[in-house]
Amino acid sequence: TSRWKRNDRFPECLACDGTATKEHHFMQTWCRGKKQFESETLCMDCHMFSWRSYSDPDFMLPEEYDKVRWEKMVRDKAAADAGADA
């Protein structure tokens, strides 16, 4: 833990409310202006881990965004073809 840094945004331990925490894990992802993050800290007082995460409601990873886009294109093409046949 000597190389772990403090998370100044969330310094409190969720178990004991202590502030002697070190960040064990942090990952942040931005995609098309939306964000998602996860953070895990270790409290040096009670030795418990605290996990926090957040995701914007309409956050999508690039592969999820592309899947939705392609599915919509397929639906629109099928609807256009069905309309041309009628």
Secondary structure, DSSP 8 states (H G I E B T S, - for coil): -TT----SSS-S-TTT--S-EEEEEEEEEEETTEEEEEEEEEETTT--EEEEEEE-TT---HHHHHHHHHHHHHHHHHHHHHHHH-
